[in-house]
């Protein structure tokens, strides 16, 4: 679309014309109502991205080449063997910088357009009925919002300035997304903002829930929920698995992964809020080797209001000459 007269004339544009049009849209998103099919949107994006991609590749190469050569040059002062590979290493590192710029513009941003657009459309249009039009409109608005990042990605390579540009681009892109989505979906700015916000919040919650489900067993070492309603949550460096409580006896598999030679080990159950006492229920383990599991049964444990809560506290020695034992909480226990 020619922003001055509102006509579509993409077929007559040069590569620079496509890039200039993308810049015009980024600067005047409220003046643009043109939309594309998904395929046409990606085609337009790639035509507009060729010149910025070349600029990003060139600047990425030059900056990475300079930093790589400087770094290897400094190291070569101390190691003469590195002197002969400084130039080659600089070129290789420069090529990495060029590849990063090209990958961001030609791969990651287009993937983001499709993925983000589909997510926005599913939640805001399909699920919550906040928007009116089909997914091509959503993809178009999402594409428009990527133009600042596509046009200025070359600046990301510049130290300090790149961080400032990245912050500005993020805010700029979000504003374009709201304005363009409102025009494409023919809704108010607040309704467009609401759809984007709700999509982001719901997606964030889903991601957090999925991460919680999959990462919970690892967040407490190897331990996790045990038999029935018992929990045996190991502290760092220790293992505690398959905890259970029945008829005054706590059963569990315990071990240590910190590599310390533990001798004359005894495991106590210390009720919550109390300090270790020699009279606390315990189980004598003996030697507790690194990486091995030992089945323990601590008898004489009394439930309070049908609940058993406390610490499994380990008392051990590291040598036969040691007179005072080490004391460490091996795990938190609840049943």
C-alpha positions as CSV (number, residue, x, y, z in Angstrom):
1,X,0.0,0.0,0.0
2,X,1.2,3.5,-0.9
3,X,0.8,5.3,2.5
4,X,0.1,8.6,0.7
5,X,-2.7,7.5,-1.6
6,X,-3.8,4.2,-0.1
7,X,-3.2,2.1,-3.2
8,X,-1.5,-1.3,-3.3
9,X,1.5,-1.4,-5.6
10,X,3.8,-4.1,-4.2
11,X,4.5,-5.6,-7.6
12,X,6.3,-2.4,-8.7
13,X,8.5,-2.1,-5.7
14,X,12.3,-2.6,-5.7
15,X,14.0,-4.3,-2.8
16,X,14.8,-0.9,-1.3
17,X,11.1,0.0,-1.9
18,X,10.0,-3.0,0.2
19,X,12.4,-2.0,2.9
20,X,11.2,1.6,2.8
21,X,7.6,0.5,2.9
22,X,8.3,-1.6,6.0
23,X,9.9,1.4,7.6
24,X,6.9,3.6,6.7
25,X,4.5,1.0,8.3
26,X,6.7,0.9,11.4
27,X,6.5,4.7,11.7
28,X,2.8,5.1,10.7
29,X,1.0,1.9,11.7
30,X,-2.3,3.7,12.1
31,X,-2.2,4.6,8.4
32,X,-2.1,1.1,7.1
33,X,-5.1,-1.2,6.7
34,X,-3.8,-3.5,4.0
35,X,-3.7,-7.2,4.9
36,X,-2.1,-10.3,3.4
37,X,-2.7,-14.0,3.3
38,X,-0.2,-15.9,5.4
39,X,2.0,-16.8,2.3
40,X,1.9,-13.2,1.0
41,X,2.8,-11.8,4.4
42,X,5.9,-14.0,4.6
43,X,6.8,-13.1,0.9
44,X,6.5,-9.4,1.7
45,X,8.5,-9.8,4.9
46,X,11.4,-11.6,3.1
47,X,11.5,-9.0,0.3
48,X,11.6,-6.2,2.9
49,X,14.2,-8.0,5.0
50,X,16.9,-8.6,2.3
51,X,18.7,-5.3,2.7
52,X,18.5,-5.3,6.6
53,X,19.7,-8.9,6.5
54,X,22.8,-7.9,4.4
55,X,23.5,-5.0,6.8
56,X,23.2,-7.3,9.8
57,X,25.5,-9.9,8.3
58,X,28.1,-7.3,7.3
59,X,28.1,-5.5,10.7
60,X,27.9,-8.8,12.6
61,X,31.0,-10.1,10.7
62,X,33.0,-6.9,11.2
63,X,32.3,-6.6,14.9
64,X,32.8,-10.3,15.7
65,X,35.9,-10.3,13.5
66,X,37.3,-7.3,15.4
67,X,36.5,-8.7,18.9
68,X,37.7,-12.2,18.0
69,X,41.0,-11.0,16.5
70,X,41.5,-8.7,19.5
71,X,40.9,-11.5,22.0
72,X,43.1,-14.0,20.2
73,X,45.7,-11.3,19.7
74,X,45.9,-10.7,23.5
75,X,46.2,-14.4,24.2
76,X,48.9,-14.8,21.6
77,X,51.1,-12.5,23.6
78,X,51.2,-15.2,26.3
79,X,51.1,-18.2,24.0
80,X,53.1,-18.0,20.8
81,X,51.3,-21.0,19.3
82,X,48.2,-18.8,19.0
83,X,49.9,-16.2,17.0
84,X,49.5,-18.0,13.7
85,X,45.8,-18.6,14.0
86,X,44.7,-15.1,15.0
87,X,43.6,-14.1,11.5
88,X,41.9,-17.4,10.8
89,X,40.1,-17.3,14.2
90,X,38.9,-13.7,13.6
91,X,37.4,-14.7,10.2
92,X,35.7,-17.8,11.7
93,X,34.2,-15.7,14.6
94,X,33.2,-13.0,12.1
95,X,31.3,-15.6,10.1
96,X,29.5,-16.7,13.3
97,X,28.4,-13.1,13.8
98,X,27.2,-12.8,10.2
99,X,25.3,-16.1,10.6
100,X,23.6,-14.9,13.8
101,X,22.3,-11.8,12.1
102,X,21.0,-13.7,9.1
103,X,19.4,-16.4,11.2
104,X,17.6,-13.9,13.4
105,X,16.2,-12.0,10.4
106,X,15.6,-14.8,7.9
107,X,14.6,-17.6,10.3
108,X,13.7,-16.7,13.9
109,X,11.5,-13.6,13.1
110,X,9.4,-15.4,10.4
111,X,8.9,-18.4,12.7
112,X,7.9,-15.9,15.4
113,X,5.4,-14.3,13.1
114,X,3.5,-17.5,12.5
115,X,3.8,-18.9,16.0
116,X,2.9,-15.6,17.8
117,X,0.1,-14.9,15.3
118,X,-1.4,-18.3,15.8
119,X,-1.3,-18.0,19.5
120,X,-2.9,-14.6,19.5
121,X,-5.6,-15.7,17.2
122,X,-6.4,-18.9,19.1
123,X,-6.9,-17.2,22.4
124,X,-8.3,-13.8,21.4
125,X,-10.5,-14.8,18.5
126,X,-11.3,-18.5,18.8
127,X,-11.4,-18.9,22.5
128,X,-12.5,-15.6,24.0
129,X,-14.2,-14.1,20.9
130,X,-12.6,-10.7,21.3
131,X,-11.7,-10.3,17.7
132,X,-13.7,-10.5,14.5
133,X,-11.6,-11.4,11.4
134,X,-9.7,-14.4,10.2
135,X,-6.2,-15.5,11.0
136,X,-4.7,-13.8,7.9
137,X,-5.5,-10.4,9.6
138,X,-3.8,-11.5,12.8
139,X,-0.7,-12.7,11.0
140,X,-0.5,-9.4,9.0
141,X,-0.7,-7.3,12.2
142,X,1.9,-9.6,13.9
143,X,4.2,-9.2,10.8
144,X,3.9,-5.4,11.0
145,X,5.0,-5.5,14.6
146,X,8.2,-7.3,13.7
147,X,9.4,-4.6,11.4
148,X,11.3,-2.5,14.0
149,X,13.4,-5.6,15.0
150,X,13.9,-6.6,11.4
151,X,15.1,-3.1,10.4
152,X,17.3,-2.5,13.3
153,X,18.7,-6.0,14.1
154,X,22.1,-4.8,12.8
155,X,22.3,-2.4,15.7
156,X,22.0,-5.2,18.2
157,X,25.6,-6.1,17.6
158,X,26.9,-2.7,18.8
159,X,27.9,-2.9,22.5
160,X,25.8,-0.8,24.9
161,X,23.8,0.8,22.0
162,X,22.5,-2.7,21.1
163,X,20.9,-3.0,24.6
164,X,19.2,0.4,24.3
165,X,18.0,-0.4,20.8
166,X,16.6,-3.7,21.9
167,X,14.6,-2.0,24.7
168,X,13.3,0.7,22.3
169,X,12.4,-1.9,19.6
170,X,10.5,-4.1,22.1
171,X,8.3,-1.1,23.2
172,X,7.9,0.1,19.6
173,X,6.9,-3.3,18.4
174,X,4.3,-3.7,21.1
175,X,2.7,-0.4,20.2
176,X,2.6,-1.3,16.5
177,X,1.1,-4.7,17.4
178,X,-1.8,-3.0,19.3
179,X,-2.5,-0.4,16.6
180,X,-2.2,-2.8,13.7
181,X,-4.3,-5.5,15.4
182,X,-7.0,-3.0,16.1
183,X,-7.2,-2.0,12.4
184,X,-6.8,-5.6,11.1
185,X,-9.5,-7.0,13.4
186,X,-11.7,-3.9,13.2
187,X,-11.9,-3.5,17.0
188,X,-11.0,-0.8,19.4
189,X,-7.4,-0.3,20.6
190,X,-8.4,-1.5,24.1
191,X,-10.0,-4.6,22.7
192,X,-6.9,-5.4,20.6
193,X,-4.7,-4.8,23.7
194,X,-7.0,-7.0,25.8
195,X,-6.7,-9.8,23.3
196,X,-3.0,-9.6,23.2
197,X,-2.7,-9.3,27.0
198,X,-5.1,-12.2,27.7
199,X,-3.3,-14.4,25.1
200,X,0.1,-13.6,26.7
201,X,-1.2,-14.2,30.3
202,X,-2.9,-17.5,29.5
203,X,0.1,-18.8,27.5
204,X,2.4,-17.8,30.4
205,X,0.2,-19.7,32.8
206,X,0.2,-22.8,30.6
207,X,4.0,-22.6,30.3
208,X,4.4,-22.3,34.0
209,X,2.1,-25.2,34.7
210,X,3.9,-27.4,32.2
211,X,7.3,-26.5,33.6
212,X,6.0,-27.1,37.2
213,X,4.7,-30.5,36.2
214,X,7.9,-31.6,34.4
215,X,10.4,-29.9,36.7
216,X,8.9,-30.6,40.1
217,X,10.7,-33.9,40.5
218,X,14.0,-32.2,39.8
219,X,13.5,-29.1,41.9
220,X,14.1,-31.1,45.1
221,X,17.0,-33.1,43.9
222,X,15.9,-36.6,42.9
223,X,13.2,-36.8,45.6
224,X,9.5,-36.2,45.0
225,X,6.2,-37.3,46.3
226,X,6.5,-40.8,47.7
227,X,4.0,-43.6,48.6
228,X,0.5,-42.5,49.6
229,X,0.5,-39.0,51.0
230,X,4.1,-39.1,52.2
231,X,6.7,-36.7,51.0
232,X,10.4,-37.1,51.4
233,X,12.2,-34.1,50.0
234,X,15.9,-34.3,50.0
235,X,18.3,-31.4,50.7
236,X,21.1,-30.7,48.3
237,X,23.7,-33.5,48.3
238,X,21.3,-36.1,49.6
239,X,18.7,-38.5,48.2
240,X,15.4,-39.5,49.7
241,X,13.0,-41.8,47.8
242,X,9.8,-43.8,48.4
243,X,9.0,-42.4,51.9
244,X,6.0,-44.0,53.7
245,X,4.6,-44.0,57.2
246,X,2.7,-46.9,58.8
247,X,2.1,-48.0,62.4
248,X,4.7,-45.6,63.8
249,X,7.4,-46.5,61.3
250,X,8.9,-44.2,58.7
251,X,10.3,-46.1,55.7
252,X,12.5,-44.6,53.0
253,X,15.5,-45.1,50.8
254,X,18.2,-42.6,51.5
255,X,21.7,-41.8,50.2
256,X,24.2,-39.1,49.7
257,X,25.8,-37.8,46.5
258,X,28.3,-35.3,48.0
259,X,31.1,-37.8,48.0
260,X,31.9,-37.6,51.7
261,X,33.0,-40.8,53.6
262,X,30.3,-41.1,56.1
263,X,30.9,-43.5,59.0
264,X,28.8,-44.6,62.0
265,X,25.8,-42.8,60.3
266,X,22.5,-42.6,62.2
267,X,19.3,-41.1,60.8
268,X,17.0,-39.4,63.2
269,X,13.4,-38.2,62.8
270,X,13.2,-34.8,64.4
271,X,9.7,-33.4,64.7
272,X,9.0,-30.0,63.1
273,X,10.0,-27.1,65.4
274,X,12.3,-29.2,67.6
275,X,16.0,-29.7,67.8
276,X,17.8,-33.0,67.5
277,X,17.9,-35.1,70.6
278,X,19.4,-38.4,71.4
279,X,16.0,-39.6,72.4
280,X,14.5,-39.0,68.9
281,X,13.5,-42.1,66.9
282,X,16.4,-43.2,64.8
283,X,17.9,-45.8,62.5
284,X,21.6,-46.9,62.5
285,X,22.9,-47.0,59.0
286,X,26.7,-47.4,59.5
287,X,28.7,-46.5,56.4
288,X,26.8,-44.3,53.9
289,X,28.7,-44.5,50.6
290,X,28.3,-41.9,47.9
291,X,25.8,-42.8,45.2
292,X,24.2,-45.8,47.0
293,X,20.8,-46.1,48.5
294,X,20.0,-47.5,51.9
295,X,16.6,-48.7,53.1
296,X,15.9,-47.3,56.5
297,X,13.0,-47.9,59.0
298,X,12.7,-45.4,61.8
299,X,10.4,-46.9,64.5
300,X,8.7,-45.1,67.4
301,X,7.5,-42.1,65.4
302,X,4.4,-40.5,66.9
303,X,1.9,-38.7,64.7
304,X,0.4,-35.4,66.0
305,X,-3.2,-34.9,64.9
306,X,-2.7,-37.8,62.5
307,X,0.2,-35.9,60.8
308,X,3.9,-36.6,60.8
309,X,6.1,-33.6,60.0
310,X,9.8,-33.1,60.6
311,X,13.3,-33.5,59.4
312,X,15.3,-36.6,58.7
313,X,18.6,-35.6,60.3
314,X,21.8,-37.4,59.7
315,X,24.5,-37.8,62.3
316,X,27.9,-39.1,61.0
317,X,31.6,-39.2,61.3
318,X,34.3,-38.9,58.6
319,X,37.1,-40.7,60.4
320,X,37.6,-43.1,63.3
321,X,39.5,-40.5,65.2
322,X,36.7,-37.9,65.0
323,X,35.1,-37.4,68.5
324,X,32.3,-35.0,67.6
325,X,29.9,-36.0,64.8
326,X,28.7,-33.9,61.9
327,X,24.9,-33.1,61.9
328,X,23.1,-32.4,58.7
329,X,19.4,-32.4,57.7
330,X,19.1,-35.0,55.0
331,X,15.5,-34.4,54.1
332,X,12.2,-32.8,55.0
333,X,9.5,-35.5,55.7
334,X,5.8,-35.2,55.8
335,X,3.1,-37.8,55.9
